Amino acid sequence: MCGINGFNFSDQELIGHMNSSVAHRGPDSFGIFTEEGISLGHRRLSILDLSPEANQPMYSQDKRLVIVFNGEIYNFRELRDELSLSYDFKTKGDTEIILAAYQKWGETCVKKFNGIFAFAIWDRDKKKLFLTRDHLGVKPLYYYHNGEKLIFSSEIKSILAHNFSKKIDEGAVGLYFYLLHVPEPLTMVRNIYKLPPAHYAILKNNKLSLHRYWSIDSFDTISDKNEARSKIKSTLKSAVKKQLISDRPVGLYLSGGIDSTVLLGIMSELTSHPVRTFSVGFDVKEQAEKFNADFNLAQKTSQYFGSIHEKVILSPKDVLNNFEKIIWHGDDLVANHTQPAMYVLSELAKKKVAVVLAGDGGDELFAGYDRYYLNRQLDRIQMIPNFLRSSNLLRHFLGTDLYNKINTKSVLDRWLSFMSQKENVVSRFLKPDFNHKNTAFEFLNHRLAERNFPALNKASSTKLFQYLDLQTWLVDDALNRVDRMSMAHGIEERVPILDKDLVELAMSVPAEYNLDTRIGGKKVFKEALREYIPSHVYDQPKRGWFSPMSKWLRGDLKDWAYDILSPSYNPDMADWFDFKEINNILDKHISGEKYALNTIWSLISFQVWKKKMKI
């Protein structure tokens, strides 16, 4: 993993400043390339081929192409075998593979890659710049284009080194407070955009065009459970095997859940030495079992597989000491109270390894979240005649919140009822000029319509839930956090369950194979990989990753929260926020009258982001 930067004019000093802004992403070396019409910068985290010859920017063998690359191409060895007939390789890593592939296949080379990547290639003859991002959006790529000037980088803060008008995107603010992240292609900064996953961009004669190169073409096509089990197991094992390739030590983030446990089981089978595992817990005296249940399970799982296990405990003091750094590294604003835990976990892991595997994506691909199971039950209730559905008995049985989800107008409406903050909550603190009703629905509905394809129209509502998660929450919240908190410490995080081939396979598995009345979701996934799941994990109920932030806001973090949410912290936000109401929300949360962790955390994160980024 690395940091990449560039722009479409020559300025060696400025590209140096951009490199410095993302130095944490590549602590091992740096490089710059400039000529008329282009400046490219690179910060390297050396993982494959540690020799200086593999440093970047890298030239093709004929010196025509220049690349800066962030990520890993997991099938680089297979591609090397194919390309070596026409290309004389000088290095042993994957960067030169991309150059050779682009030289042979042009823009369509991205369809050949299995990996996590963001890269830029400058064609010196054609004066053309090619930018792309991986299929699922594991690796970030941001850009600014005003019709004349194009700037791109792995992080927003690097683009901000340039001289242009820097203002908050008002539409993005509203979306952020509803979704708790900023959906692509928007960012919180006006005119800075995310290149969407599975897209490439071409800059020629200052004209920028975007193209989608991959989509999920079919859903629910597997009709045999045994076939599904067999393919899930073999595809995941293949993904883990490929992602263990590294010239530096590899470890695993181990929680108490199914996904990281499975990864540890497969890694232990594929390696001849004990796997290094890392877990994070919380410094709590009351309800310790609730907040550290997964942490304690991870310890048992480590003992079961014989891993070398290391632990770190997050305290309120750690949050206070690190939060500004976390937000600065977070860069692309996300309101998720697990970020401090991921930050200290990555800091611990970096002391022992350069690469970690993590279990992200399993719940999205194999219907592990409660919302998938509940959505299917709501679909069934909708088949009941309306006069029975409207009974008070059903409302009492389901509860008002779930009952109100029955008659939503569309799948997107229902998904948002699970995933979005309520309008009556956001309108309490975000003033009307910046709070537009239905903003999340209108934005996502438009984006879905733009990128729609026939297979999606035939998918079940549960599969559409999974697709929406892959397109929104997963990439702009979960994977965003994964990248930022790991790269803050210069450690590469890989996500085998989000291997492109496994994603395509998972979408072809019918939802009913995974949804079970007794266990909830992920049934066929658990069955396929049962041999890697010890009973103390297999029999656990599904639960979220609880953090004690809500509790800490009532204690050690209380004064900190009041300070950040005061009008004097960012005086220029008085036109945006009703600070009297914000303090009322905080008062009621602290007293225990009304739980409001997501609201409070989103506001704290925004306030600190606004001050640190100086927008």
N, C-alpha and C positions, 0 to 999 in steps of 0.2 A: 504494500500500500504506500501511497505517496501523495504529494500535493502537486497539482499542475496549474499553470497560469499562462495567459497569453493575451495578445491584442494585435490588431491589424495595422500597426505602424512600428517603427523602429525607435526604441528608447531603452538603452541598457540599464540606466539608473532606475527607471520606473519598474521594469520587470524584476530588478533586484529587490525593490521594496515589496513587490507582490510576493516574491519568494520568502522574504522575511516574515510576512504575515502568516504564512502557513508552515513555518519551519518545524512546528511540532509534528506535522504529518510525515516529515522525512528527515529524521535526525542524522542520517548516515552520510549523505553527500548532497550537493546541489549543482545545478548547471543552468546555463543561459545560452540561447541562440537568438541572434538578431540579424536581420538584413532588411533591405527596403521592403516595406509592406508587412512585416511580421516581427513579433518578439515572442519567444517561448521561454518559459521558466519551469524548473522542476526541482522538487525536494524529494530525495529518495529514502525510503525505508527498504533496505536490502533484504530480500527474502529468497529469491532464486538467482543463482549465479552472482556471487558476492564480489566478483572481480571488477576493477575499474572499467573494463571494456563494456560492462553492462550498464554503466551510468547513462543518464539522459540529460538533455535531449540526445537522441540517437539517430544516426543517418542510415538510410538504406545503402546497400552495397554500391549503387551507382551515384550516391550522394544527392539524388533527386528529391527524396522524401525525408522529412524530419518529423520525429514523433516525441510527444510527452505523454506518459501513460500512468494511470493510477489503477491498480487492481491486480487480478490474476486471471490468466487464461488456463483453465484446468485441463483442457484437452490439447495443450500445446505440443505434447510429444507425438500424438497422432498426426497433428497438422504438420509438424516438422518432417515426419517421414514422407508425407505427401508432397511437401514443398521443396524438399532437399534435392529433388531431381532437377529443379530449375533455379535454385538459389543456394549460394555458397555462404552458409552460416558461420559467423565469427564468434558468437556467444552461445551459452547453453540455457539461457532463460527464455521467457515468453515474449519480451518486448520485440525482439527481432522477428519473431513469428508473425506479429501483427503487420510489421512492415512488408514482409514477404507476401502475406495474404492479401494486403491491400494492393500491392504491385500486381498480383495475379488476377484478383477478382474485383478490384475496385470497391465501391461502397457496399456491395453485397457481401463482402468478407465478414461483416458482423453476423450474418446468418450462420456462419461456420463455427462461431465461438461459443463455448460453454464456459462461463466464468462470471466474475464480477469486475466491471471495468468502466472507466471513463477515460477517453483519450482524444488527443488532437493530432492530426497529421497535416503538415504543410507541404503542398506540392510546389516545389520551387520553379518548375517550368510553367505550369498552368496558373500559378499565383492563386491557388485555390486552397481553402482551409476546410478540413473535414473534422467534425466533432461528433462524438457518440457516447451513449450511456447504456449500461447493461439492461437485460431483459426485464428484471424486477426492480431496478433502481436501487440496488445495494450501495453502489458508489455514486456520490453526488457530482453534479456539474451545473454551474450557474453561469449566466451570461447577461450582458448588457449590450443592446444594439440600438443606436439612434438613427440608423440609415447611412451613417458614415463611419462611425467608430464601433467596433466590436471588441468587447472585453470578456474573457471567460476565466473561470477559476473553480477549484474544488470547494472554495468557501466564499461566502459573501464578503467577509471582512477584507479579503484581498482585493476585490473589485472596488471597494470603498477607498482604496489608496489613490484612485483616479479622481480627477477634478470634473465633477458634474453635479447637477442639482440633486441633493439627497433628501428625499422626503418619505414619510411613512405612506404606504398604500392604504388609503382609507377602506377600500373594499376588503383587503386582506385582513384588516383588524377585525371587522365584523365576523368574517369567516373563522378567524382564529378563536374568538371567544365562544363561538358555537361548537366548533369541531375540536378545539384544544390543540390544533396544529394548523398550518397554512397549506392548503391543497395546491399541488402543482397545477399549472406552471407558475403560479404566483409566489412571491415572497413578501415579507413585511416591508420591503423597500421598493418604492415605485420604480418601474422600468428595469428592475433586476429580476430575471426569471430563472426557473429551473428548467433545464432540458428534460422533457418527460422521459420516463423509462421506455426502453425499446424504441427509441428514436435516434436518428442521426440528423445533423444539420450541415449544410454546405454554405460557405460564404464565397461568393464569386462576384467580383466587381461591386463590392459593398452590398450586394443583395443576399439576404439570408433566407434560406428555405429549409423547412423541417419535414422529415419523412419518417413514417412509422415502418419498422422493419420486421416486427413480430407481434403476433396476437395469439390468443388461445382459440383454436379453430373448431374445437368440438367439446361437448359436455356430455357426461352420463352415457358414454358409448360402451363401457364394459358391462357385460351381462352375466358374468360368472364370478362368484366371490373367490373361488380358488385361484382364478387367474389374477384377480386384483391383489390378493395376498402375496402371491409369488412375485408379481412385478414390483410391488411396493418394496419388498425386502431386497430384491436384487438391484433395483435402481438406487435405493438409499445406500446400500453397501458400496456400490460403484462410486457414488458421489463422495462418500467419506474417504474411500481409498484415494481418489484423485486429489481431494483437498488436504490430505496428509502430506502431500509432496511439498517439501520445503528444505532449504539449506540451513535453516535455523530452527531452534526448538519449538515444538507445537504443544499446546495444552488445550484445556476444555473448561468453559464456564459451566459449573455443575449446580443445578437447582435440585429441588426435590421432585421435579415433574417428570413426565413420561419422556419428553423429547430429548433432553440432555442425558437422561439415563440410557436411552437407546444408543445415543452417540457414544457414550462411554463404553457400552458393551461392545459395539462394533470396533471402536478404536482399540480396545484391549485385545480383541481377536486379531486385528491386523498388524499390531506392533509387537516387537519382541521385548519391550521394556515397559515398566509401569507408566501409565499416563499421568501427567501432572494436571490436577483439577483445582479449581478455585471457586469459592463460594463467599457470599456476603450475608451477614446477619445484622440485627439491630440491637442497640443498647437500650433495652426496656426491662423494667422490673415487673410491671403489671401486664398481664395478658401476653407473657413472653411466648407461650406455646402458640398463640394465634399468629403473632408476627414472625416467629422463627420456626414455624412448622416445616417449611421447605428446607430451611437451613439445616435443621436437625436430620431431616430425611437424607439430605445430600451427604452428611457425614456417614450415615449407615450405608448409603450406596457406594461411597468411596471405599469403605471397608469391605463390602461385598466383592468389588472388582479389584481391590488391591491397588488403588491409585495413590499417588503421592499428593495428599490433600492439604491445601492451605486456605486459611480463612481470614476474613477481615470483618470487624464489627463497626458499623456506622453509628455515630452518636450525634446528638443535636449540635455539639460543638463542631463536628466535622462539616455539618451543613452550613453553619455560620461562617466557618473559616474558608470554605471552598465555593460558596454559591456564586459569587461574582465570576470566578474563573469558569465554573460550569456553564453559566449563561454565555460568557464570552466564547468559550469553545463550542457551545451549542449553536451559536451563529444564526441558524435558521430556526426561529422560535417554536418551541414545543413546550406545552404545559403538562409535564408528566413528573409526578413526585418520586418516581423511581430513579430519576437521573443522578441524584447524589450517590445512590448505592452503586450504580453502574460506573460512576467516576472513580470511586475508591477501589472498586473491584478491578478495574483496568490498571490502576496504579499498582496494585498488588501483583497482578499477573505479569506486568512488564519486567518486574525484577527477576523473573525466572524464565520467561519465554518471549518470543517475538511474534508468535501467531497463536490465536485461540480459535477453537470451534465453538459454536453456540447453537442452541436449539430453536432459534426464531423460525416462525412460519408454520409449525406443526398444527396449531389450532386453526389457522386460517385455511390450510389445505385440506384438513381432515375433520372439519366441523367440530372442533373441540370446545368452542365457547357456548355458554348457556343460550345465547341469543339464537343460535342455529336450531337447537332443539325446541325452544319456545316458539320460534317462527313456524316450525312444522306443525306444532300443536295448534297454533292460531289458524293456520291454513285449514286444518281439520274442523275447527270450530266454525269457520266461515261456511262450511257445507251444511250446518244446521240451519233450519228455517229461521228467518229473521225474527219472528215473534218469540221464538225460544231464546235466540241470542240476546235479545234485549231485556231479558228477565233480570230482576234484582238478585236472584239466586246466583246466576252466573257471574254477575259483577262482584258479589260477595266472595264467591269461590276463587276468582282470579285476582281480585284486588283491582282498585280503580286504574292504576297505571297500566297494568297488563291488559285489562278489559278495553281500555281506550285504543290499544294497538290493533284490535281485531278488524275494525272497519276503516283502516287507512286507505287512501285513494290509490296507492301504488306500492310496489316493493321498495322503491327508494324512500317513500314517506315512512314506511314501517322501519326500514333500516335506520333512518335518521331518528326515529323515536327511541331506538336503543342507543345510538351513538352520538347524538347531538345534545348540547345543553338546551334547556327549554327557553322559549322566547320570553316567558314571564320572569325568568331568572336574569337573563342578559339585559333586558330592558330596565332592570332596577338600577344598574350602575353605568351602562353605556348610553350616552345621551342620544336622542332621536336622530340628530343629523348624521350619526355614524352607525346607527343600528337599523338595518332594513329587514323587515319581516320576510321570512322565507328565503333569505339570502343563500343559505346552504343548499336548500332544495333547488333553487333556480340555477346556481352555479354548477352543481353536480349533474343536474338533469341536462343542462346544455353540453357539458363535457361528455357525458355518456352518448348523447345524440351525435356529437361530432365524431366520436370514435367507435360508434356502434358497428357491429358486424352480424351477419345472419344467425350464427350459432347462438349468440346471446339471447335472441328472441325466443328460442326454443327451450331455454334452460329453466329448471325449477326455481322457485323463489328462494329456496335455501342455497342453491348454487349461485344465484345472483347475489345473495348476502356475502358469500365467500368471494365472489368476483369484486364486489364493492370494497371489501376489506383489502384485497390485494391492490386495488387501485387507489386507495385513500389512506386509511389508518396505517396499514403495514409500511408503505413506502415513506410517508411524510411524518409519521410519528415513530414507529418501532425501529425501522431501519435507519432513520435519521439519527435517533439516539445511539444506536449500535455504532454507527460510523463516528459520530462526534466524540462520544465518551471514550472509545478505544483509541482513536487517533489523537486525542488530547495528550496521550502518553506514548504515542508512537508505537502502538501495537496493532497488528492486523487481525481483524475478526472475520471469520468465514462462517457461512450459514448453509451447511450441506442440505438441510431439508428444503431449502429454496433453490436447489439445483434445477435448472430449466427443464430437464427431462422429467424430474419428479413432479414439478408443477403441472406440466401437461398431463402426466399420468393421473395425478390427483383430481384434476378437473374432469377426467373421463370416468371417475368412480362415482356411481350414483350416491346421492346423499343418504339414502336409506341404509346403505352398507355401513355407514359410520354412526348413524343416529340410533340409539337404543334406549328403550324406556327405563332400563335399570341403571345403566352407566352413563347416559347422556351421549356424548360424542366420541369420535375417534375409534369406534369399535373395530373396524377392519384394519386400521393402522396398528392398534394394540395386538390384534390377533396375528397379524403378519410378522410382528417383531417380538412376540411373547418371550422367546428364549433370552432376550436381552433385558427383560424387565423383571427384577426380583419382586417377590410377593409384597414386600413392604411398600413398594411403589405402585404396583399393579392394582392393588385393592384400595388405593386412596381415592377419595372423592375429588372431583374437579374443583379447584379454588383459584382465585386470582392471586397475584403477588401482592400481599398486603404490606404496606409500609406504615410506620407509626406517625407519619407526618401530621395527620389530623390531631393525634394525641399531643405531639410535640408543640403544635401551634397553640395549644391550651396551656403550655408550660414554658419550656426553655426557649421556644421560638416566638413567644407572644410579643415581647417588646420589639423584636426585629421586624415582625410582621406589621405592627402598628406604625413603625418608623417608615417602612417602605411604602405603605399604603396611605401615607399622609399627603396632603396637597403640596407640601413644601419639597417633597422628594423630587418630583418633576413638575415644577410650577406651570409649564406650558401645556400640561395635560388637563388643566381645569376645564377647558372647553369640551373635552371628550368624556370625562368621567364625573359622576356624581359622588364625590368623596364622602359626603355625609352618609349616603346610602351604603357605600363600601364599608365604612366603619361600623355601620349598623349590622351588616352581614357578618363582619368579623366578630363583633360583640356577641351576636347570637350563637355563632359557632363556638366561641370560647366558653360561653356559659353552658353549652350543651343543649340549648333550646332548638337550634336548627343547623344540622350538618351542612357544610358548604366547602369542603376541601377543594374540589375541582375549581370552583369559582375563585376562591382565595388564591390558590396556587397559580391559576392563569393570570391573575392580576399582579401578584408578586413577580412572576417571571417576566411579564411585559414591562413592568416598571424598571426592573434591573436591566433588562435588555435595552430599553430606551436610553438609559443613562450610560451603559457601557459602550454601546455602538455609536453614541453621539449623533443620532439622527434627528 
